[in-house]
Amino acid sequence: MRIEDCFQLGTIIRKHGKDGGLVIKLETDQPENYYKMESVLLDNSGELVPFFFEDITVLKPNQIRVFFEDFSPRESHTLIGKDLYLPLSFLPKLSGKKFYYHEIEGFAAHDVNLGEIGTISHVIEREPQPLVAVQKNDKEFYIPAIDEFIESIDRAKKVMYFRCPEGLIDLYLQS
């Protein structure tokens, strides 16, 4: 399995005690969906290696302590800082205006007033809100990924509909 076919679930952040336990910080809005996993894929220098859980204990909503099967507690320090992945198929299905960033790549972008405005190339994680990058010919422009600007998502047709403020798209395309 390739990293491109997976999502990052979290990172091993530290050891927990002397018995070989490791603490994983879960990078998800719904960590409870992953408290009873059987295995994960560990990124070992770009190669994904399956690791099976012997035990999982919830420490905090976004932190779990784990013990891996057939793994020496003396070696646990070698895994600190490693990222953990699961196949994209493990993600819960979303509906309505909720979406995964990878899910909308390649979708057509439509504005309810202007019609088709380009193709979504990627999403940029930025504070205070993420930005949807839209490509039109040789220009790239950005739309804040906020509920006020997202009208709807048609997953079957691979189209994301926006209701952008008047002039936002023109600002990018007229220069």
N, C-alpha and C positions, 0 to 999 in steps of 0.2 A: 504494500500500500504506500502511496505517495503522500507527502505532507499536503499537497494541493487538494487531495481528496478528503482532508480532515479539517477539524477545527481544534484550536488550542483550548483545552479544558482548564489548564492551570499550570502551576510550577511547583516543584519541590523546593520549599523555602528553608527548611532546617531539620535537624534531627530532633527527636522527642525522646528523651531519656537514654539510657545505656543499652536498652534491649533491641535496638535496631529499628525502632519506629521512626517514620518520617512524616513531616507535616506538609500537606499540599494546600496551597492557596488556590481555590477554585475561582476562575475568572468567568463567572456566569451570573445572570440575573436570577436564575432559579437553581441554586446549588442543591436543593433538596431532590432534584431529579437525578442526582449522581451519587447519593449516599449509599446505594446498594449495587454498585458496579461490580462486575466480575474481573474486569481487566482494563488496562489502558495501553496506549502505545507511547513509548518513551523515545524522545528524540536523542539519539546517540550519534552526534556528529553528522546530522543530515539523514541518518538511516533510522526508520521507525522500528522499534523492537517491542514485542508484546511483553507486558508484565502482568502477572495474575495476582490478585489480592488474596491474602490469607485472612486479613481482618481490616475493618474500617471502623473508626470511631469518630463521631462528630465532635469537634472541639468548639467551634464557633460556626455560625451559619455558612461562612465562606472558607472554613478551614477544617480539614479532616486529617486524622492521624491514620497512617496505613502501615501494614506489614505486607511485604511481598513474599509469595511462595518461592521456595528454592532460592532464596537470596540471603547471603551471609550478613548478619548484623554488623560484622566488622567492616563490611564494604559499603554500608549505607551512606557514609560521608561522600562517596564518589558520585552520588546521584543528586546532591544539593545543587540547585540552579538549573536542573534539567526540566524542559517543558514536556507536558503530557498532552496527548491528542486522542481524539476519538473520531471515527468516520462521520462524515457529514450526515449520513443516514440516521445517526443517533439524535440529531437535533429534533425537538418537537416542532410539529407543523405550526406555522403562524398564519393568521388570517387578518383581514381588515387592513389597517394602515401599518401594522407591525411587519417588520421584515428583517432578515439577516443581510448584512452588507454584501456578502458574496452572492446572495440569491438574486439581486437585481442587476448585477453586472451583465451588460449586453441587452438589457431591456430598452425599448424605445421610450423616450421621455416626451410627454405631451403636456402642453399647457392648455387649460380649458378655454382660454381666449385666443391663443396663437396657433393651436394645433401642434403637430410634431415639431419639436425643437432640437432633437438630436438623439444620441445614444448614450446611455449611462456607461461610463468606463470603469468607475470605481467609487468608493466612498472614503472620504478623508475623516479620520477621527480627530476632531478639534474641539476645544472648549470655546465657547459655552455650548455649542451644538455641532454634530457632525455635518459634513457638506457632501452632497451628491455631485460628483464631477460628471458633466455632460459634454460630450464631444459632438461638434457640428462642423463638418468639413475640417479645416485646419485650426479651428478655435476650440478651446476648452473653457467652460465656465462652470460656476458653482451655484448650487441652490441649497440653502439650509434645509436639513432633513428634520423639519419640525412639523407637527400636526397641522398648524395653520397653513402651511404651504403644500402639504400632501393631500390631494383630493381623494385618490383611491389607487389601488394596485390591482391590475388584472393579470394574475399569474398565468392563466391559460393562454392569453394573447401576448404575454411578456411585454406589458406596457405599464408604466408608472405615470399617473396623471397628477399634475401639479396645478395649483392656483397661486401663481407668483404675483407679487405686487407689480402694478403697472410700471413698466420701464426697466425692470430688473434684467430681463433677457436682452432687451434692446441695448442696454448699457454695454453688454459684452459683445454683441454681434455687430454693432455699428462702428466700432473702432477699427 
